[in-house]
Amino acid sequence: MLNTEQRAAAAAMADRLAAALSVPPPPHGTHDDSPGSPRWREQSLSKGAAGIAILHGQRVRDGLAAPETVHAWLTRATRENLTAAAGAGLWLGAPAIAFALHSATPRSYPQARTRLDTGVTRLVETRLQAAHTRIDARQRPSQHEFDLTRGLTGLGAHLLHNGPDGDLLRGILAYLVRLTEPVDTHDEAGASAPGWWTRDSSAYTRHPAFAAGEANFGMAHGCAGPLALLALAMRRGVVVDGQAAAIERLCHWLEQWRQHGTAGPWWPERITAEELHTGRPHQDGPLRPSWCYGTPGLARAQQLAALALGDKARQHAAEDALAQCLADRAQLAHVTDPALCHGWAGLLATAWYAAGDAGTPRIADHLPHLLEALLTHARSSVPGDRPGLIEGSAGVAMILTTLATGTSGNWPAILLLN
């Protein structure tokens, strides 16, 4: 999908960015134990050492780095007691370190992996029990009960790659099936709200219309994440009762809320209770075409669902939405960040994996332009200035390494791309 010259340019930039992250900087000298303290950041795939270790682990397997570099970053990631508190999940804390160990050093540190796997098992069991209790009580979920970053969808993504044969993953899939079913409550959202309607909208601080909660559409915190996990698991032969029906319900919701613009289909980032009842979003057009909230991530989730169900029409619709988005220079102009989460790296990564499964070359045709845009933004950035995997230069180096070598390991699981 890329020629030799383009792969060489990707490799050169990846080498430059990875070299700037070869040695961990001096540790933070803070004694702050608050949730926002920088001391916990090292346990983060998004901003910290755990994610950078995954980058170097992949480069070791490709013959591009030394194992000592991985060890240095893993040592930094585990210098503090690992958190398994409410904020812990795939992107932070003990589960993030567990994923990093499995991904970066799959044959090293067996005792540490075993201890972490045991801790993740206990965390998942506790959260599953709480989630089922909440559903039985006919209450709305918090978005962090089920989302990718901190919730059960993210923990399921970890297990799909590192423990797919156990009952724990099937327990998460069974929970997600229940999550797609309506909750019989008497709140303002009412019976027409989906089961993932959240009571704790992060948008409420910006607009009082979200006082009654929201339905979030995105991959990071919304319904596209559970859809992608259910579909990826089904494609790997991990299936529970009701899984296909749950995928259908999620797809139907996204089809119901698909908007038709002059540059192709798009989806709102989130809707309020008023919008739910009127059937019309206040958002008047597509926003930033990011992996986390925009058309690319939503299209990939629907493509994965279509592939899992063998639905050619739905696959074509998802791929058409992504291809039209990538062709719209007005949408692309909103992307100003090189990072994976909401920047060029995430857009390129989503297109790369979608193109690999696509029925036509329409998505692949956009890869050279997306690569050049990412390289342009990366050239103007300061290597190592924002070092994280999901929100910084390590993620840029990761997708560029993947494009250059054609190998990717398990890292796309943290974005539910593959």
C-alpha positions in Angstrom: 0.0 0.0 0.0 3.1 2.2 0.3 6.1 2.2 -2.0 9.7 1.7 -1.0 10.5 5.4 -0.8 7.5 6.1 1.5 8.4 3.2 3.8 11.9 4.5 4.0 10.7 8.0 5.0 8.5 6.4 7.7 11.4 4.4 9.0 13.8 7.4 9.1 11.3 9.5 11.1 10.5 6.5 13.4 14.2 6.1 14.1 14.6 9.8 14.9 11.6 9.8 17.3 12.6 6.5 19.0 16.2 7.7 19.5 14.9 10.7 21.4 13.1 8.3 23.7 16.0 5.8 24.2 16.9 6.9 27.8 14.3 7.8 30.4 14.7 11.3 31.8 15.3 11.9 35.5 12.2 10.9 37.6 9.8 13.3 39.0 10.8 14.4 42.5 7.3 14.9 43.8 5.6 13.4 46.9 2.2 14.3 45.7 -0.2 11.3 46.0 -3.3 12.9 44.5 -4.9 11.3 41.4 -3.5 14.0 39.2 0.1 13.7 40.4 2.7 13.2 37.7 4.2 10.3 39.7 1.4 8.1 38.4 2.0 9.1 34.8 4.8 6.6 34.4 2.2 3.8 34.7 0.3 5.3 31.7 0.1 4.0 28.1 -1.1 7.5 27.2 1.6 9.8 28.6 4.1 7.7 30.4 6.9 5.1 30.5 4.6 2.0 30.1 3.6 3.1 26.6 7.1 4.0 25.6 8.3 0.5 26.7 5.8 -1.0 24.2 7.3 1.1 21.4 10.8 -0.2 22.1 9.6 -3.7 22.6 8.1 -3.7 19.1 11.4 -2.3 17.8 13.4 -5.0 19.5 11.3 -7.6 17.7 12.0 -5.8 14.5 15.7 -5.7 15.2 15.7 -1.9 15.6 16.4 -1.5 19.3 18.3 -3.2 22.2 16.4 -5.1 25.0 18.1 -2.9 27.6 16.1 0.1 26.4 12.8 -1.8 27.1 14.1 -2.8 30.5 15.0 0.8 31.4 11.5 2.1 30.5 9.7 -0.8 32.3 11.9 -0.1 35.4 10.8 3.5 35.2 7.1 2.5 34.8 7.2 0.3 37.9 9.2 2.6 40.3 6.0 3.4 42.2 3.5 1.1 43.7 1.1 0.1 40.9 -2.4 1.5 41.2 -5.5 -0.7 40.8 -7.9 2.0 42.1 -10.9 3.4 40.3 -8.7 5.1 37.7 -6.9 2.0 36.7 -7.6 0.3 33.4 -6.0 -0.6 30.1 -4.4 2.8 29.8 -3.3 3.3 33.4 -2.0 1.4 36.4 -1.6 -2.4 36.9 -3.5 -3.4 33.8 -1.4 -1.0 31.7 1.8 -2.5 33.1 0.4 -6.0 32.5 -0.3 -5.2 28.9 3.1 -3.6 28.5 4.9 -6.7 29.8 2.9 -9.0 27.5 3.5 -6.7 24.5 7.0 -5.5 25.0 8.7 -8.5 26.6 6.5 -11.6 26.0 9.1 -14.0 27.1 10.6 -12.1 30.0 9.6 -11.4 33.6 7.4 -14.5 34.0 6.9 -14.0 37.7 5.9 -10.4 37.4 3.5 -11.2 34.6 1.9 -13.9 36.7 1.4 -11.5 39.6 0.0 -8.8 37.4 -2.3 -11.2 35.6 -3.7 -12.3 39.0 -4.2 -8.7 39.9 -6.0 -8.0 36.6 -8.2 -11.0 37.2 -9.3 -9.8 40.6 -10.0 -6.3 39.2 -12.1 -7.6 36.4 -14.1 -9.9 38.7 -14.8 -7.1 41.1 -15.9 -4.7 38.3 -18.0 -7.3 36.6 -19.8 -8.0 39.8 -20.4 -4.3 40.4 -21.6 -3.8 36.8 -24.2 -6.7 37.0 -25.4 -5.4 40.3 -25.9 -2.0 38.8 -27.9 -3.5 35.9 -30.0 -5.6 38.2 -30.8 -2.4 40.2 -31.9 -0.7 36.9 -29.4 2.1 37.2 -27.4 4.0 34.5 -23.7 3.2 34.1 -20.8 5.5 34.5 -18.9 5.8 31.2 -15.8 4.4 33.0 -17.7 1.2 33.8 -17.5 0.2 30.2 -15.1 2.5 28.2 -11.8 1.6 26.6 -9.5 3.8 28.7 -10.5 2.7 32.2 -13.5 0.3 31.9 -14.3 -3.2 31.0 -14.0 -2.8 27.3 -10.3 -1.9 27.7 -9.7 -4.8 30.1 -11.4 -7.0 27.6 -9.1 -5.8 24.8 -6.1 -6.8 27.0 -7.6 -10.2 27.7 -8.4 -10.8 24.0 -4.7 -10.6 23.2 -3.2 -12.0 26.4 -5.8 -14.4 27.8 -8.5 -15.2 25.1 -9.2 -18.8 26.2 -10.3 -18.1 29.7 -13.7 -17.5 31.2 -12.8 -13.9 32.2 -13.0 -12.5 28.7 -16.2 -14.3 28.0 -17.5 -12.7 31.2 -16.7 -9.3 29.8 -18.4 -10.1 26.5 -21.5 -11.3 28.3 -21.6 -8.1 30.3 -21.3 -6.0 27.1 -24.2 -8.0 25.7 -26.3 -6.8 28.7 -24.9 -3.3 28.3 -26.5 -3.1 24.8 -30.0 -3.8 26.3 -32.2 -1.0 27.5 -32.3 -0.2 31.2 -35.8 0.1 32.6 -35.5 3.4 34.5 -37.7 6.4 34.9 -35.2 9.2 34.4 -35.3 12.0 31.8 -33.6 9.8 29.2 -36.3 7.2 29.5 -36.9 3.9 27.9 -35.7 5.0 24.5 -32.2 5.5 25.8 -29.7 2.7 25.1 -28.1 0.6 27.9 -24.9 2.6 27.7 -26.5 5.9 28.3 -24.3 7.4 31.0 -25.3 9.4 34.0 -22.0 11.2 34.3 -21.5 13.2 31.1 -18.1 14.8 31.0 -19.7 17.5 28.8 -22.0 18.7 31.6 -19.3 21.1 32.9 -19.4 22.8 29.4 -23.1 22.7 28.8 -26.1 22.2 31.1 -28.0 20.3 28.4 -26.0 17.2 29.5 -27.4 17.3 33.0 -29.5 14.2 32.2 -26.4 12.3 30.9 -25.4 11.4 27.4 -25.0 8.8 24.7 -21.3 8.9 23.7 -20.5 7.6 20.2 -16.7 7.5 20.3 -14.1 4.7 20.4 -12.4 5.9 23.6 -15.5 6.5 25.8 -18.6 5.5 23.8 -20.5 2.7 22.1 -18.0 2.2 19.3 -15.5 0.7 21.8 -17.8 -2.1 22.9 -18.8 -2.7 19.3 -15.2 -3.1 18.2 -14.3 -5.5 21.0 -17.4 -7.6 20.4 -16.6 -7.8 16.7 -12.8 -8.5 17.2 -13.6 -11.3 19.7 -16.1 -12.8 17.3 -13.5 -12.7 14.4 -11.2 -14.7 16.7 -13.8 -17.2 17.5 -14.5 -16.0 21.1 -18.3 -15.9 21.2 -21.0 -15.8 24.0 -24.7 -16.0 23.9 -26.3 -12.9 22.4 -23.1 -11.5 21.0 -24.3 -11.3 17.4 -27.5 -9.7 18.5 -25.6 -7.1 20.6 -23.5 -6.2 17.6 -26.6 -5.8 15.6 -28.1 -3.5 18.2 -25.0 -1.3 18.3 -24.8 -1.1 14.5 -28.5 -0.2 14.3 -28.0 2.6 16.8 -25.1 4.0 14.7 -27.1 3.6 11.5 -30.0 5.4 13.1 -27.8 8.4 14.1 -25.7 8.5 10.9 -25.9 12.0 9.4 -25.6 12.7 5.7 -23.4 15.7 4.7 -22.1 17.0 1.4 -18.8 15.3 2.1 -20.2 12.0 3.2 -21.7 10.3 6.3 -20.8 11.5 9.8 -21.9 10.9 13.4 -22.3 13.3 16.4 -19.8 12.9 19.2 -22.5 12.6 21.8 -26.2 13.5 22.2 -28.3 14.9 25.1 -31.7 13.6 26.3 -33.4 16.3 24.3 -31.6 15.2 21.1 -32.4 11.6 21.9 -36.2 12.3 22.1 -36.2 14.6 18.9 -34.0 12.2 16.9 -31.8 15.1 15.7 -28.4 16.2 16.9 -27.5 19.8 17.5 -24.1 19.2 16.0 -24.5 20.6 12.5 -21.6 18.8 10.8 -18.6 16.6 11.3 -15.9 17.7 13.7 -12.3 16.6 13.9 -11.9 13.3 12.0 -10.0 11.6 14.9 -9.7 8.0 16.0 -11.2 8.7 19.4 -14.5 10.5 18.5 -14.6 11.1 14.7 -15.8 9.3 11.6 -12.6 7.2 11.3 -12.9 5.3 14.5 -16.7 4.9 14.2 -16.2 3.6 10.6 -13.6 1.1 11.6 -15.8 -0.2 14.4 -18.6 -0.7 12.0 -16.3 -2.3 9.4 -15.1 -4.8 12.1 -18.7 -5.6 13.0 -19.6 -6.2 9.4 -16.6 -8.5 8.9 -17.6 -10.4 12.0 -21.2 -10.9 10.8 -20.3 -11.4 7.1 -22.4 -8.4 6.2 -21.1 -7.1 2.9 -23.5 -4.2 2.6 -22.7 -2.9 6.0 -19.0 -3.3 5.3 -19.3 -1.3 2.1 -21.2 1.5 3.9 -18.5 1.7 6.7 -15.6 1.7 4.2 -17.4 4.3 2.0 -17.9 6.6 5.1 -14.2 6.4 5.9 -13.0 6.9 2.3 -15.2 10.0 1.9 -13.9 11.4 5.2 -10.3 10.9 4.1 -11.1 12.7 0.8 -12.6 15.7 2.6 -9.8 18.4 2.9 -12.1 20.5 5.0 -12.4 17.8 7.7 -8.7 17.0 7.5 -7.9 20.7 8.1 -9.2 20.2 11.7 -6.4 17.8 12.5 -3.5 19.7 13.9 -1.9 17.2 16.3 0.5 14.4 15.3 -0.6 12.0 18.1 -2.5 8.7 18.0 -5.5 9.7 20.1 -6.9 12.7 18.1 -4.2 13.4 15.6 -2.6 12.4 12.3 -1.0 9.2 13.7 -4.4 7.9 14.9 -6.0 8.8 11.6 -3.2 7.0 9.7 -3.3 4.0 11.9 -7.1 3.7 11.6 -6.9 4.0 7.8 -4.0 1.5 7.6 -5.9 -1.3 9.4 -9.2 -0.5 7.7 -7.4 -0.7 4.3 -6.0 -4.1 5.1 -9.5 -5.5 5.5 -11.3 -3.4 2.9 -13.0 -4.8 -0.2 -11.7 -2.0 -2.4 -8.5 0.1 -2.6 -10.3 3.4 -1.9 -9.0 3.7 1.7 -5.5 2.6 0.8 -5.3 5.2 -1.9 -5.3 7.9 0.8 -2.4 6.4 2.8 0.4 8.2 1.0 -1.2 11.6 1.7 -1.9 10.7 5.3 1.7 9.6 5.8 3.1 12.8 4.3 0.8 14.9 6.6 2.0 13.0 9.6 5.7 13.3 8.6 5.2 17.1 8.1 3.8 17.5 11.6 6.4 15.2 13.1 9.2 17.2 11.5 8.0 20.4 13.2 7.7 18.8 16.6 10.4 18.5 19.3 11.3 14.8 19.6 10.5 13.6 23.2 8.7 16.8 24.1 5.4 14.9 24.5 6.7 11.3 24.9 3.6 9.1 25.5 2.3 6.3 23.3 -1.3 7.5 22.9 -0.8 11.2 23.2 2.8 11.8 22.2 5.8 11.0 20.0 6.1 7.3 21.0 2.7 6.7 19.3 3.9 8.5 16.2 7.0 6.4 16.1 5.0 3.3 16.6 2.7 3.7 13.6 5.6 4.8 11.5 7.6 1.7 12.5 4.5 -0.5 11.7 4.3 1.1 8.2 8.0 0.7 7.6 8.3 -2.9 8.7 4.8 -4.3 8.0 4.6 -5.7 11.5 2.7 -4.4 14.5 2.5 -6.9 17.4 -0.3 -6.3 19.9 -0.1 -2.6 20.2 -3.2 -1.8 18.0 -5.3 -3.5 20.8 -5.0 -0.3 22.9 -7.1 1.5 20.2 -9.2 -1.5 19.3 -8.0 -1.3 15.7 -7.0 -4.9 15.2 
